[in-house]
């Protein structure tokens, strides 16, 4: 293949993606040639001057945030700047200015205060007077939110978690990831143990990579939910017979049971007192991760239970997170989850489940999964410990909506926690589904789901689920107790109305509504009554000092605001 590129504006080459039908290929890059003089404006380094390791604007700290341009060259650079800021329900802000930036110097552009909380997108266009047709375009975003304060205290209630792959990155990047997770209120990080790194050969043990990750995230008050995974090539069982030969990848092969036992024993012992949650493999029902049978997985689960209990008796063992409910063509056994839950009783304390995709795809699966648990008599709690939607499908605002719906629905249906997959985009390709699950982009610019996660943990971090408001078709309304306050979280799924009115009886002293991004407004109370509008935008209500909160009567469809007398 030959790739040719010529353009007036800067060319960025991010990589090549190839797929071979035969499963193997040889790629030879003969030569790369770049010609042309780099425009001076490309030597300007863009950054955001924020008090945090990523772009956060705290509306309560009174500090301004500045866009900074640094001239890294040895000569002055003339540049024309066009800055545009966009946020929901607000007129775009624009600024045009010309600058002459001395060598080694930095200029700052103070951003105006945000109109509301949530996500703010910015575009900076830089023009070069020496190249009138050349425009350098940079995009960034900021999360307008009140960040959480990291705390070493381990959660005792609902587990707010995220998934990540921090061991892929340097210590400095891991520190930024850990800070990002803590500032949005997460307390759990789900991460692979990476057996092949820990034990690259039978005679060598090296926990330094995982030790570093445990320490870095621990400094920010996060504990790991650690996955026992995956199989190093040297540890593949000699008698291993893959379910599908064409799907053999080494890491998804069944390990030798003796080697597996030793790996579990050493890992569990090393992190005694540091890690409470251990998960036995990831998606063991999927060919991509487990090209071996449910029976073989059950033996691995049994070994993991035996060794973990001996080495780390206070730890909780999770089943591998099951991909989805059957039928699904990529499952290695359509009854894998059912077999594990029934035949593996006593070996696991938590049932892990995934179910990626939008809420409309998720809740029917959960209903089916809960029915299966009931039939099997499973008493162990369940945890959706890796579930989300890619912004390629949902869009960035759609991710925020998906988080709200899936998390609260899961919580109200007995889940002990929720992990969004994942914390940070895995790559930079805007069209790659796997690159775009994150709450922040690969370059650490936040996405809409990031401040939405912060809204949930800020309001519900210490809450306990109390009730579901049943009897109102199309409405999803869930009640929670947080200290002396009662909280509602909900939305309208009804296709025949954008908004419905619901009357509540309460003894609250006062009440306020908050949206997906924690923008607040007072809710009027009249003689112990509150009239709440529930529409298709997820939102919450806090009833301060409330001992009672009861829905009264059927909801009324409306397109107009109604005020209580």
Buried (B, 14 or more C-beta within 10 A) or exposed (E): EEEEEEEEEEEEEEEEEEEEEEEEEEEEEEEEEEEEEEBBBBBBEEBBBBEBBBBBBBBEEEEEBBBBBBBEBEEEBBBBBBBBBBBBEEEEBEBEEEBEBEEEEBBBBEBEEBBBBBBBBBBBBBBBEEBEEBBBEBEBBBBBBBBBEBEEEEBEEBBBBBBBBBBEBEEEBBBBBBBBBBBBBBBBBBBBBBBBBBBBEEEEBEBEBBBBBBEBBBBBBBBBBBBBBBBBEBBBBEEBEBBEEEBBBBBBBBBBBEBBBBBBBBBBEBBBEBBBBBBBBBBBBBBBBBBBBBEBBBBBBBBBBBBBBEBBEEBBBBBBBBBBBBEEEEBBBBEBBBBBBBBBEEBBBBBBBBBBBBBEBBBEBBEEBBEBBEEBEBEBEBBBBBBBBBBBBBBBBBBBBBBBBBBBBBBBBEBBBBBBBBBBBBBBBEEBEEBBBBBBBBEBBBBBBBBBBBBBBBBBBBBBBEBBBEEBEBBBBBBBBBEEBBBBBBBBBBEEBBBBBBBBBBEBEEBEBBBBBBBEEEBEBEEEBBBBBBBBEBBBBBBEBBEEBEBEEEBEEBEEEEEEE
